[in-house]
Amino acid sequence: MNHSESVSGGTGIGDEVVDLVLVGGGIMSATLGALLARLQPDWSIVMLERLDELAGESSSPWNNAGTGHAGLCELNYMPDPGDSTKAETIGRQFHLSRQFWAALVEDGDLPACASFINPTPHMDVVFGDRDVEYLRNRFVTLRRSPLFSAMEHTEDPDLVRQWAPLLMDGRTDAGSIAATRYEGGTDIDFGALTRALTDVMVDRGAQIRLRHEVIGLSRGGTGQWTVTGRDHSCGDRFRIKSRFVFVGAGGYALKLLQKAKIPEVRGYAVFPLGAQFLRTDNPDVVAQHSAKVYSQASVGAPPMSVPHLDKRVVAGIESLMFGPYATFSTRLLRRGRLVDLFTTIRLRNIAPLLAVGIQNLPLLRYLIGELLASRKRKFAQLRHFYPGADPADWELVQAGQRAQLIKPHPRKIGVLTFGTELVVGADGTIAGLLGASPGASIAPSVMVDLLTRCFPAYRERWESTLRILMPGLETQVDADQDAVDVNLDRTGRILGVA
């Protein structure tokens, strides 16, 4: 059944009771819903999305880089080139994602793989002696891991030209350059994947309700959660009681968890960051670049702002995107409200907010500089990557909005984090996801963590099915080189990216 056929109308005020409410129609809610639809098909599941479409915010293919984060090219995951811990962790998690998606394709639950994933090499390119040495050392470290053993490295401009011709087209400077390349990388349309996963839910009885905005979450005396909100399609209010609630509402997740009054988010705050990209659909340009190429972030820039020139495939159409260029708004979602940020401010998080502002003055200067940057200056950054770029080929487009998490800290009062954090209520009846990258790419492993923490009584019953969907839960995907190679070959063939 197509997801659009499953949309039901408002229920009005009443006593509807379900097993699971998913707040938000993005990749996280869809992944959890698809998992539970397979594990517990007798449970009643309702997904509530405030927009008139699924995957309309961070999961939209034009609101994220679609890299399929696997630790291959994101230099911000390895600020110390000798420490690959975070890159390897994310690499393992992405291998689990590949296993999960491949299992659903094999079972016929997901459509033809090319609808959401395409083979796209992942590269890094750096300029100048200091960064060349950094990339060389990073490569040496990563090559020791079976996850990254297929990575290539060069400091030869001619080989860089073979890997990514646009990087060298028109380049006249004689400075040092280095690049790494992993041919087996991917580009993922998380919007298409989200919609496919919701179809898995609907085929097993779940309901998707669009234009349903959640306004309140409260715990009743029976232990059930009461989810209230407004159906914007008719203006009616709705109320649903649920045994479990997952808040996968992106930038709105914190304020909804605050409304739920769970102590686990006391002192938490968010710092909104937006982004713009330069995009071209000119087939003559696009045909010359078949990779995702990342580099070092500017001084003071947040880790999520590492510049990259990406090949994107959306609905079968190929494009190139370059960016991001940071933007700022008090909206917590791209289609949010200007008052959003202020609705999350509480007495307990004012001090962490102020502390983060004082500690991150370079970030504030960077943001001001980005906001004041002219189109000409932005285009100059693209030409640092692609010297032969023609302004007539590129348009500036607005991408998604991220709510970066601020957490209390015993010594620093507050710290700004740049990751994905699962927050679980003490009794395991409510959970939410805060933060950003690597997010969508590791959704299956995050949701397995949620299942373990929130449904311990069911975990033994679900174990055999989970191991079929993700064999890496039983045998570590990078136990040795053979394990990595077998997993890449098998999932690659099923997903069509081998």
N, C-alpha and C positions, 0 to 999 in steps of 0.2 A: 504493500500500500504506500502510495506517495504521501509524504508528510503533510502536504497541503490538504489532503482529504481527511486528516484526523482532527482538524481544528474544530473545537466545539464552541458553542456560544456561552454566555455568562450563565452562572448558576443561580444568581441572586442570593439574598441573605437566606441562609438555611443551615442545616446541620450535616452537610456532606462530610463524610469521614473517609480518609484514604490512608494507605500505608506510608506513602512517600510523596513529598512535594519537592520539586526541583524549582528553585527560583532563578530564572535566567535561562535563555535559550541559546547558550554558547557551547563551545567544545567540551568544557568541564562537565556541565550538567548532562550533556548528551552522552558523554563517555560513561558516567556513573549510571545513567538510566539504561544504557545498552547493556552494561555489565549485569545490573540487577534484573533486567528483563530476561537474561539468559540464566542467571543463578536462581531466581525466585519468580518464575513467571506467574504465580498465583497472586503476587502482590499488586495492589492498585497503585498506579503511579500517575501523577499529574505534573506537567511542566508548565510554568507560568512565565510568559515573556511579555515585557511591556511594549515592545515595538510590534509592528505588523508583519515582521519577518523574523526568521531564525538567523542566528549568526550575524546580526546587524551591527555589532560593536567590535570588540577586539578579535573575534573569530572571523570577521570579514576578510577576504583575501587582500583587499586594498588597505586594511588597517593594521597589517602585520607583515613581516618580511617572509613568512612561509618557509623559513630555512629548514625546518626539521632539525631543531637544535640537537646536535649529537656531540658537542664539544670539539668539533673538527676545525672550525675556523673562527670561533668567537674568542678573540684574544683577551677579553675582559674576564673570562673564566680562568685565566692563568696569568695574573699579574706578576707572579714569580715564575719565570720560565723553568725552574727546576722542580716545581710542585704541580703535578698533574692530577691531584686528588679530585678536585671539582669537575674537571673535564672528563675524567674517567667515570665518575658517578653519573654524570649526565649522559655519557655514552652508553652505559649499561641500561639506564632508564629508557633511552630511545630504542635500544634493541628490543626491550619488552614491548614498546609501542608497535614496532614492526611486527612482532609475533602476534599481538592482539589483532591488529588490522588484517594480517594474513589469515589468521584463523577464521575471522568473519567472512573474508572473501571466499575461502575454501568451502565454508558452509552455505554460501549463497546469500548471506545476510547483507554483505556490502556489494555494490555493483562493480562493474569493470574498474580495475584499479586506476587506469589512466584518468578517471574522472576526478581523482583527488591527489594523486602523487605522480611525480615525473622524475626521471633521473637527471640530476644536475650536479656537476662537480662543485665541491666547496674549496675555496682558495683563500689564502691571505697574501697580501702584498704590502710591503713596507719600504720606506725610503730613508736614506741617511744611515751613517755608520752605526749609531747607537741602536736603532730599531732593527737593522740587519743582524747585528749580533744577538739581540733579544730573540728574533725569530729563529736563528740558527740554534740557539740553546733550547728553545721550546721544542723544535723539531727533534733534537737529540733525545730529549726527555720523553716525548710522546711515542717515539719509535720503539721504546722498550715495552710498551703495552700492546697486547694482541689487538686491541680495539683500533689502534692507529698505525699498525705496522705497514699498511699499504700506502701511507702518506709519502709524497715526494717533496723534495726541496731543491731549489735552485737559486743561484745568484747570477745566472747567465741571462742577460736581457733577451737574447734570441729565443731561449726556451720559454721565458715569460710570454713573449710574443706568440709562440705556438699555442700556449695554454689559453691565453686571453688577448687576442689581437688588439682590441680597443685600448688596453692599458698602455700599449706602446705606440699606437697610431698618433703621429705628430709629435712624439716626445723628443725634445732636443737637449734636455739637461743631461749632464754627464755624471750625475750623482749616483751613489750606490743604490742598488735595488735588490730585494730578495722576495721569494714567493714560496709558499707551500701549496700543495694540491692533493686533494683526496677525490679520486674519480668517482667513487661510489656514493656521493652525496645525493640529496633529494631536494625537490621543491614541492611544498604541500599546500593545497588549497584547503585551509581549515574550514572555510565556509561550506564547501561541498561535502567535506567529511562530516561536519556537524549535522547537516541535513540527512546524510545517509545513516548516521547513527540513530537519529531520532526515528527514522523509518523502522529500525530494528525494534525500538521500544513500542511503536504503534502497532506493529505486526503481532506483538504479544499483549496488546490490550491497553497500553498507556494512552493518555490523552495529552494533546498539546493545545494550550489555550493562548493564543496571541492577543495582543492589546490588553493584557491583564497585568496591571502594575501593582506589585505588593507594597503596601504602605505600613503594615504593622505585623509584628510577630510577638506572641505572648504565650506563656505557659499556663495551662489550666491546672486545677487541682487533681485531675485524673492523670496528669503526666503528659497529655497530648498537647501539641502546639496548635494554636489557632492562628491561621494565616489570613489576614484581611487585606483588602485592596479594592481597586476600582477597575471595572471592565470598560475600557475607553471606547469600545465599539458601540455601546449603548448607554453608557453613563451610570450603570448600576454598580452598587457595591457588592463584593462577594466575601464569603467567609468559608474557609475550609479547615477542618481539623485533621491533623496528621500525626502519626506515630514518630515520624522522622522528617527533618527538613534539611535540605542542602542548599546553601546560599552560594550560587555560582554567578553572581550578578556583577562581576567585574568591579568597576569603580564604585558601585553602590553596595558592595558586600559589607564594608565596614559599618556603614550607617544602619544597615538592616541587622547586623549582629549586635550593634549598640542598642537598637530597639528591643532586641530579644533579651537584653540585660544579662548577658553571660559574662562572668568576671574575667574570662580568658582574654577579652579585648580591652580591659581597663587600661588606660594610658596610651592605647594605640591611636595613631593619627595617620593621615595620608597626605602626600604631596603630589599634586597632579602635574603631569608632564604630557604634552602633546607632541605631535611631529608632523612635518610636511616632507614630501618627497618630490623630486623631479622624475617625471615619467615620460617614456617615449614608446609609441607603438609603430614607429617607422620600420617596416620590415627589412629594409636594407641595413639599418643599424642593428636591429635585434638579431639578425642572422649572423652577426660577427661576434656575438658574445653568448656563450653557453655555460655560464658558471655563476656562482654567488661568491663575490670577492669582498672580503672584509679587510679592514686596516686598523690602525691605532686611533683611539679617540683623541680629540683635541685636549689640551691642558684645561682642567676644570670641568670637562664634560662628564656627565653621568655615564656609567658603564653601558647603559642601554643605547647610548648615542654614538657607538662606534660606526664610522662611515662604511657603507657597503654599496656595491653596484651589483644588483641582483637580476638574474633571469627569472621571470614569473610566467606561469602558465595558468590562466584563469578561463574556464569555459572553453578550453581548446585554443585560446588566443595567446600568443607570446608577446610579452612586453619586457621592458627594462625599467628598473626603478633605482634611483640613487638618493641617498640621504642617510640618516634622517636629519632634518633641520628642526631643532627644538622649538616648541611653542609653549605658551602658558595660558591657561584659562582656569577659572575657579569651577568650571564644569568637571565632573568626575567621569562622565561618559561623553563621547563625541556628540551624541544627541541628548545630552543632559541639560541641566538648568544652571544658571550662573550662581545660584545660591547653594549649590551642592556642597562645596567645600565647607561652608560655614555651618551646615547642618551636622557635620561630624565633630565639631569642636565641643569639648567638654572640659570641665575644671581639671580633670586628671590628665588631659593630654596637652594642655597649654604649655607647660614647662618643656616637655619633649619637643614640641613644635618650635619653640623659641630656641632651644639648645641646638637643634639641627640647623636652624637658620644661621646661627653664629658660627657653628663648626664648618659650614659649607659655603663660606663666602666666595671661593673660586667658582662654585657651581652657580651662585647667584649672578656673578659677573658674566659667566658664560651665557646664562639664559638671557640677560639683558642684551649682550652682544648679538645673540641669535635673533632676538625680537627686533632689533634695530637694523639687522642686515638687509641690504637691498637685494633684489633679484640678481643684479650683476655680481655682487659678492658671493651669493649662493652658487651661481653658475661657475665662479672661479674655483670653488671647492670641487665641483664635478670635473673641471678640466685638470685638476691635480691628479685625478684618477684617469681621465679619458681626455688627453690634450686636444684631440681632434673634434670634440663635441661641437655641434652646431646648435646655437640657441633656438633656431626655428624648429628643431625636432622635439623639443622638450617643453612640457607644461608642469607647473607647480601644483601639486594636489595635496589636500589635507588628508592625513592618515588618522589613526586611532588616538585615543586618550588613555593614558596609564595613570593609575593611582598608586604611586610608590609608597611602600609601607614605612612608617616611622614607629619604632618600638622604644619603650622605656629601657634605660640602661643604668645599672647601679653606679657607674662612675661618670659616664658622659651625659647622664640625665635622659638623653634621647639619641637614637641613631637612625640614619636613613638606610634602608636595606634595598637591595636590588635583586630579589629572588622571588620564589613562589613559596608561600607558607600556608599549610593547612591548619586551620584552627578548629578544635573539637571541644564542645561543651563537656563538662565533667561527667555527665551521665551518658554521654554518647548519643543523645537524641537529636542533636543539631551540630552541623559543621559548616564551615565556609572556607572559601579560598581567597587569600589576599596576595597582593603583589603582582609581578609580571613575569618576564622571561626567566626560565625556559618554558614555563606554562604549558601551552597547548601541546608541545612536542612530547612531554612526559606525562600527559594526562592519565594514561592507563595505570602507571605505577603509583601516581598520587592517589588514584581512586582505590587501588588495592590497599594502600596504607589506610585510607578512610574505612574500608570494610573491616580491616583488622582491628582498628581502634573503636569503631562504633557498633560492630556486630560480632563481638567475640564468640557468642553462643552459636553463631551460624558458621563460623569460619571452617570448622572441621567438616561440616556438611558440604561446603562449597569447594573444599580444597581440590578435589579431583578435577572439577570443571575448570577451575582457575589454572591448574597446571596444563590442561589441554589448550586453553586459550593463550597462556603465557608460560611455556616450558622453562623459561629462565627463572621462574620463581622457585623451581626445584634444583636445577643445575645452573650455576652462575654462567651467564652468557659469555664471559671472558675468562672462564676457568683455564683455558689454554688456547693456542692459535687455532687448533682444529675446531673447537667449539664456536669461535667467532666466524671462521670461514664457512662452516656448515650452516650456521644461522643466517648469515648474509646471503648465501647461495639460495637456501630454501625460501626465505621470505622474499628475496629479490625476484625469484622466478614467479612466485604467486602474485606479488604486487606489480610485476611488470617493470621492475627497475634494475634487474640483474644485468 
